[in-house]
Amino acid sequence: SEAIILWIEESNSERYQKLEDQILKDQTLKCNVEELLMKSALKAT
């Protein structure tokens, strides 16, 4: 039964890793969009 618990823990950590990667990508994207908006706002003035 310990093997099953280990397997569950491993698959969970993989899932969390993918989730974290996705959050990081989203945050990076958001930062890039905000930077672009700032730059375009500066150009507009």
C-alpha positions as CSV (number, residue, x, y, z in Angstrom):
1,S,0.0,0.0,0.0
2,E,3.0,2.3,0.5
3,A,3.7,2.1,-3.2
4,I,0.3,3.4,-4.0
5,I,0.7,6.4,-1.6
6,L,4.1,7.2,-3.2
7,W,2.5,7.0,-6.6
8,I,-0.3,9.4,-5.6
9,E,2.2,11.8,-4.1
10,E,4.3,11.7,-7.2
11,S,1.4,12.3,-9.5
12,N,0.2,15.1,-7.3
13,S,3.6,16.9,-7.2
14,E,3.7,16.6,-11.0
15,R,0.3,18.2,-11.2
16,Y,1.3,20.9,-8.9
17,Q,4.5,21.5,-10.9
18,K,2.4,21.9,-14.1
19,L,0.1,24.2,-12.3
20,E,3.0,26.4,-11.0
21,D,4.5,26.5,-14.5
22,Q,1.1,27.7,-15.8
23,I,0.8,30.4,-13.1
24,L,4.3,31.5,-13.9
25,K,3.6,31.7,-17.6
26,D,0.4,33.7,-16.9
27,Q,2.2,36.1,-14.6
28,T,5.0,36.6,-17.1
29,L,2.4,37.2,-19.8
30,K,0.6,39.7,-17.6
31,C,3.8,41.6,-16.9
32,N,4.7,41.7,-20.6
33,V,1.2,43.0,-21.5
34,E,1.5,45.7,-18.7
35,E,5.0,46.7,-20.0
36,L,3.6,47.0,-23.5
37,L,0.7,49.1,-22.3
38,M,3.1,51.3,-20.4
39,K,5.3,51.8,-23.4
40,S,2.4,52.5,-25.7
41,A,1.0,55.0,-23.2
42,L,4.4,56.7,-23.1
43,K,4.4,56.9,-26.8
44,A,0.9,58.3,-26.9
45,T,1.8,61.2,-24.6
